[in-house]
Amino acid sequence: MLHLSKIAVTVGLIFSVCACSVSEESSSANSQVSRDTAKPNVIFIMVDDMGYGELGSYGQKIIRTPHLDQMAEEGMRFSQFYAGSAVCAPSRASLMTGKHTGHSQIRGNYDMGGGFDAETEYGQMPLKPGTTTIATVMKDAGYVTAAIGKWGLGGPGSQGEPNKQGFDYFFGYLDQRQAHNHTPTHLWSNTQWVKLDNDPFKMHHLKLENFDYNDASSYQRFKRDDFAQDHLNSAALDFIEANKTQPFFLYLSYAMPHAALQAPDEEIEQYYFDIDPPAKEDYYMPTHKPRATRAAMVSYTDKHIGQVFAKLKSLGLDENTLVIFTSDNGAAPEGGVDMAFFDTNGPLKGHKRQLYEGGIRMPTLAWWPGKVAPNSVSDHIGAFWDVMPTLADVAGQSQNNASDGISFLPALVGSQQPEHDYLYWEFPHGKKAAQAIRDGQWKIIRFFKGSRLKGYQEVIELYDLSKDIGETDNLASEQPDLVNKYLKLMDASRTRSDIDKWNFN
């Protein structure tokens, strides 16, 4: 077990090992070339459960996101970029493997037993040994690789650990259930348990008797002061500093603003609302000021991202670093998030766990000075499975695996961008089971109502997103030929999963 006071020393040692993993020939070459000819660094930043409308550049009026708004001003804003899925694990698996959910190993959240306490931290279904990931592609291209933040693709001791999937260094949460708590008892440094200065507490399925929701002191039992995100960001800044002379790939996956609603007091105090009713939760712990806390979580994350940009500029790496920002899926009302108050998903219908636009269309930004035109907007229709071929393209690395994606590097640099024939998703979660296709202006969703045991009733919805971004006017009955075409595409776009409950028949 590592204690907090030893994190910096351990991280330094790990970074030294990372640096040595690059061949002497590659290291020597990088020390002699100028930054304008060296391979670009890549930082892929992903937040958790952020809605399409929660950034100023996407229309947010209440929550302040100055650094991400500056990123949009200095770079590109994507208007039609999609997550891999409507929940965490399959979305991250799609990102890591370049496969959509009709082909990927992990198509839903699948916990490997255990619970939310540290003693039963088993994690989620792991990626298989030998999987081609973004990290293995970038390592093959000569990059030092790091994953910092929330993982969720294999718990402690599994074959899905980041170090077994191409990452030289990992620091953060292995089990995504642990990431529900932003003041946890521990994080992981590679395979070592790192103790944080927080006592454990239970935040799920609480039975609170005689609890005064209007009394701020009642919430002290849930308050801890050692926030994981401070350590995640420090590790990211240290990694950038340690690898400033060689190409690096950093996957920086913050756990915020996913519930539970938690933020430092000084961040919450920056927001005041005349009406901020307590969140009386059944699943998560209650929150005294849920509106102020949600806003604070977004701004707190924006502040940390600002520190990443400041580090790049202070080291002179900004001209040779591609930064991409996005979210893993849409926002959710759970934990006490007031989506209507913040207009969290802007004009989009739905939220997390749904294949409506609000569950999968993401706020997505790209920043690369001298390459990406400032204050530009791309209407290219892309998705998480495009990230692997894009970064391979950026790194000058050919791809031998059959990714479902296409590179959107041309869109980034203002060249002619190839387009997908269509995009496909599936969400095999019980009563919410559905498939969806996006084809140009058209979006179709097939819902499976009922259960596999009693039989499904299929419900079809078809929308013209060019006229109806809010998915309000179902045109399925008016377009039977289109519906039949897309239903056949849905059946052709998937292979059977090894997990039987993820199959629709």
N, C-alpha and C positions, 0 to 999 in steps of 0.2 A: 504493500500500500504506500502510495506517495501522499505526503501532506502538502498543503497549499504552499508552505514556505519553500518547498523543494521544486515547485513547478518550473520556475525560471531556469534553474540549473539543469533540470532534466530536459527541458525544451531545447536549451542550448546544445546539449550533447546530441540530441536527436537531429537537430539541424546540421550539426557537423557531419553526422553519418549520412544525412541526405546529400550534402554537398559532395561527399566522397563517392556517392553512388554514380555520379556522372563520370564518364571515362576521362582519363588525363588528357587525351587528345581533344575531347569536346571542351573540357574546362579551359585548356590552353587557348583554344580557338576563341572562346567567348571572352577571354581576358584581353584579346588583341583587337577584336572587331569593334567598330563604333556602334553605338546604339541604333543608328538608323538602318544598319544592315543585319543586326542580330535577330534571331527569332523573337517574335514578340512574346512578352509575358501574357498570361491569360488569368483573369480572376472572374469566376462565375459566382455571383452572389444570389442566393435564394432565401427569401423569407418564408414564413409559414402562415398560411391562412390570411393573406392580405387580399382585400377586394380590389376589383378593377378601378374603383373610384376613390381609393384612399390616398392617392398622391395628388399634389397640387397640379402637376402636369396632366393629370387625367380628370381634373375638375373638382378636386376636393376643396371645400371652402372653410373647413373648421380646423382640421388637423394640419399642423405645420410640418412640412418636409423640405426645408430649404436646400439641403445637399443633394437630394435626389432630383429636386426641381432644377438645380444647377446642372446636374448630370444630363437632364433632358435638354436644357438649353445649349449645352456644349456638345451634345451627341444626337442620338436618334431615338425616337419614340415609336414603338410598334403598336399599331391599332388592332391587329388581328393575330396575336400570337397566343398559342394555347399550351396548357399544361398537359402532362401525360395522362392524368386521371383526375377524378374529383376528390380523391383522398390521398393521404401522404405516401404510403409505401409504394403503391403501383405507379404513382407519378414520379417518384424518385428512381424507381427501377427503370422506367421508360427513359428518363434522362441519362442514367448511367450506361444503359445498354444499347441505346439507339433503336429500341423496338417499341411499337405501339402495343396497347394492351390486348390486341388480338393475337400477338405473337410472343409477348414477354413472359418471363418465368413467373413474375409476381403480378397478379392482376387485381388483388384486393389486399386490404389489411388483414394479416394472418399472424396472430400472436402465438408464440411457441409455448403457451402455458404461462404460469406464474401470475404476477399481479403488478401493482404499482410500487410496492416497497422494494428496497434495495436487495433484500434477501431472496427475492424471486424475480430477478432481472434476467429473463431468458431471451428477450428481444423478439424480433419478427422473423418471418421466413427468410432464410439467408440466400443470397445469390450463390449459384453453384460454382464449384471449383473450375478454374479455367475459363470463366466468363470473360469475354472481351468487353472492357468498360472504357469510358472516357479516359480514366487514369492509365490503363495499360496502353492505349493509343498514344497518349502524351508522353509516357515513359519511353516508348519505342522511338519517339521523335526527339529524345534527348532532354526531356523536361524533368525537373524535380517536381514531385507531386505532393499535395497536401489536401486533406479533407478536414475542415474545422467546423464544428457545429453539430447539427442533428444528422444522424445517419439513417437508422431504421431499416437497413437491408442485411441484418445479421447481428445477433447479440454476442455477448462475451463467449469466446471459445469456439464460435461457429466458423464455418468456411466463408461466411459473408463478411467477416471483419474487414475494415478498409485496407489494412496492411496486406491482406490476402487477395485484394481486388485491385491492386495497382498503385496504391497510395504509399509513398515513402513515410508519411507522417499523418497521424490522426490525433485530434484533440477535440473532445466533446461528449455528446450523448450517443451511446450505441443503441439503446432501447428507446424507441420514440415515446413510449409511455412515461419514461422518466422525464422527458422533455415537456410534459404537462406542467412541471414545477420549474419555475425560473430561478428558484433559490433551493437547489437540490442539495443533498448531502455529499454528492460526489460527481465527478466527471471522469473521463477516461483519457489517458495519454498513451496512445497506441493500445497495448493490452494491460496497462497498469492502472489501477484504481487510484484516483486522485481525490483526496478529501477536501471538501470545502467547509467553510466555517458556518455551517448551518445545522441545527438540530432537526431531526426528522419530524414530520407531521403528516397527518392524513388529510387529503383534500378531496377525496372522492366518496360519494355515497354517505354523506354525513347525516347523522340524526341529531339535530341541534334542538335542545330543549331549553326553554326560557332564554332564548337568544334575542337580544335587543338589536334589531337591524339598524336602528337609527342612532345608536351609540357607537362612536368611532372606537372606543376602548374595547368593545366586544370583539373586534377583529384582530386584536393583538396576538391571539393564539396562532394566527396564520402568518404573522409577519416575521420575515427573516431578512437579513441585510446583505448577504454575500451573493450577488447576482451572477449567475453563470455567464451571462452575455458579456460582462466586463472581462472575464477570463478568456472567452472565445475571441474577443476582439484583440486583446493583448497578444494572444498566441498568433493571430493573423498578422499583426504588425511586426512581431518578432520574426515570423517566417519570411516576410517580404524583406526585412532588413538583412537577414542571414543569407538570402539567396539573390541579392541585388546584382551580382556579377554573372549570373547564369540564368537561362530561361526557366521560368517556373510556371506551374499550373496550380492555382489555389481554388478549390471548391469551398466557398464560405457560406455555410448553410445555417443562418440564424433560426432559433426556435420561436422567436417572437414574430408577429403578435398573436400566435396561437394561445388559446386559453390554457391555463388559468389566467385571469386578469391580475397581473402583478407588475409593479414597476417601482423604482426608487421614489421615495417621498418627494425629493426635490424635482423629479420629473412630473409627478402628478400635480404638484403645486403650481406648475406653469399653466394649468387649465382650470378654469372655473366655469361652472354652468349653474344658472339659477335653479334649474331642476335637474337633479342627478339621483334618481331613486335607487336604493340599494338593489343589487342583484341577488335574489333569493333562489339559489340554485339547488337542484336535486342531485346533479351529477358532480359538479365542481363545488369548491368552497364558495361561500357568499363573498360579495365584494361591496365595500362601503360606497365607493364612488366609481361605478363601472364606466360611465362615460369618460370621466377625466382619466381613468386608468387606461382604457383602451387607446385614447388619444396619446397618452404619455408613452405607451409601448411602441407606437408607430414612430413618434418623434425621437424616442430614445434610440431606436434602431437607425433612424436617419442620422442621428448624431454620430453613431459608431461608423457608419458608412462614410461620413465626412472625414473621419480620422484616417480611414483607408486611403482616400484620395489625397489627403494632406501628406501621408507617408510617401506615396508614389511621387508626388511633386517635390518633396524635400530631398528625395534620393535621385531625382532626375530621371525617373522611370516612366513618367506620365506619357512621354511621346512614343514609348514603345510597349505600351500595355493596353490590351483590350479588356474592358470591363463590361460584363453583361449583368443586368439586374432583372429578377423576376420573382414570382411567388409560386409555391408548389401546387396550390389549388385556390379556389375562391374562399371568401370569408364565410363565417358561420355565426349564427346567433347564440351558439352555446357559450356558457361561461358568463352570460350577461351582456354580450355585445349588442348594442342598440344599432342595428344595421340601418333602420329607417332614419334615425336621428342624423347619422353621418352620411347618409346616401352612399353606403359602403360600396355597392356594386354599380353605382352610377345608373346608366340606362339599361343595365342588363337584368334579365330575369333569373331567379334562382340563386343558389349558394352552394357551398361545399356539399358533397355527396349527391349532387345532381348534375346531369349532363346538359342542363340548360347553360347558356353562355355564362351566367354568373358563377357557375361551378368550375368552369375550365378556361375561360378567356382571361388572360393575365396581363397586369400592367408590366410591360417589358421595355427596358431601356438598354442602349448600347453606347459605349463611349470609347473612342480611340482617336485621340488628337492627330490631325493630319490625314487620317484615313476615313473616318466617319464624319460626314458633313454636320456642322453644328446646327441645332434647331431644326432638324429634319424629321420627317414622319414617313414611315413605311407602312403601306397597306398590304404587304406580303403576308399571305396566310401560311403560318408555320407552326411548329409544335416542338415539344421537348425532344422527340426522337430525331430532330434535325440538328441538335446541338453537337452530337458526336461527329457527324461528317463535316460540320462547319469548323469545329476546332481542329480536326485533322487537316482540313484545307488550310487553316491559318498557320498550322505548324509545318506544312509541307510534307505531310505524312499520308501516304496512300492507305486506303482502307481495304482490307481483304475480306472483312466480314460483311454479311448481307444486312446492312442497316435498313430500316424502313424509312430513313430520313433522306433529305437532300440538303446540301450545303446552302446556307443563306448568306455566305460571305459576299456574293455579288450584290445583294441588297444592302449590306453594310457599307460597301465602298462605292455604291452608285453605278454598278454595272447591270447588264441585263440579267434578271433573276429568273431562273427556271421555276415553274410552279408545280405543286402537287396535282395529280389527277383528282385526289380527294384525301381527306383525313378521316381516320376511323378511331372510335373509342368504344370500349365496353366497360360496364360497371356491374359486376356480378354479385351485388350485395343484397340478398334476400328480397324484401318487398320493394327495394329501390332499384332492382336489376333493370338494366337498360343497355341499349346500343345506340350509337349516334354516328352520323356521317356529315361532314362539312364538304360541300362541293360548290366552289364559287359562291354564288348568291344563296344557294340552297342549304338548308340544315334540316335533317330528318332525325327523329328520335323514335326508337321502338322500345316501349316499356313492357315489361313482363309482370303483370299484376297477378297476385296469388302466390302459389308455391309450386315447387317441382313435384311434391307428393300429390297435391290435389289438382295439378294442372294449371298452366299459365293462361291468362287471357291477355292477348297482345293488344296494345293501344298505340296507334301511330299518330305522330304529330309532324307536320311539315311546315317550315317557315321560309319566307323569302327575306333573308337578313339585309338585303340591300334596301328594303322598304320597312322592315319590321325587326329592328335590332333587339327589341324587347320581347320577341317571341310571343306575341299576343294573338295573332290571327292564324289559326291552324288551317292550312290549305290542302290537307291530305285528301279530303273528299273531292276536291276540284282538280287534283293532279294524279289520277290513278296510275298513269304510265310512269311518271317519275317515282312514285311510291314503289311500284313493282321493281323498277330498275335498282333502287337503292336497297331494297330488302334482299335482292340477289347479291348485291355487292357486300352487304353485311355478312351474309352466310359465307361468301368467298374470302372474306378478309380475316378470318380467324382460324386458328388451329385448335384442336382440343387441348385443354389444360391438363397437367398432371394432377391438379386438385379438382376432383370431380364436382364439388359444389360451385366451382367457377364456370362450369359448362351450362348452357341454357337448355339442354335436352338430355 
